[in-house]
């Protein structure tokens, strides 16, 4: 919805990934995403992390 896309939520996503210091079970760190948006977000976060650690 944030991007103007409305799809059925399929995956509970950590807004700030646990590997990046996000809280695992805090409601404020959870959101529901469709599979496409979740996969896109996760891939982007992994690339950012690899660039910062590489």
N, C-alpha and C positions, 0 to 999 in steps of 0.2 A: 504494500500500500504506500510505503514511503516513496517509492519510485513511480507511483501511478499504475502499478501492476497489481491486479487482484486475481489471486489463485488460491486454491485450497491449501492451507498449511499442512505440511506433512512431517516436518522435522523440528524438534525443539533445538534451537541453536544458542550457543553461548555468544553473547554480544561481544564481549572481550574474551578471547580464547583462554583456556586454563593455562596453556603454555606461555601466554603473555601476561599472566598474573590475574586473570579473571577468576571470580569466585564460582566454584563448581555448582552449588545449589542455591545461590541467591536469586530470588525471583527477579530482582532488578537487573540481573545479567542474563536473563533468558528471553528469547523471542521465538515465535513460530514462523518458519519460512517454508516456501515450496522447495522442492528438491533442486530445481534449476538455480534459484537464488542462493540456496545454501552452498551448493557446489561451487558457484562462482565466487562467493564471499570467502569460502575456505581456501580456494586456490590462490586468490589474491593475498590473503593473510600469510599463507605459506611462502609465497614469493617475497613478500616484504621481510619476513623473518629471515629467509635465506640471504637476502641482500645485506641485512643488518649484521648477520653473523659471519658472513663470508669474507 
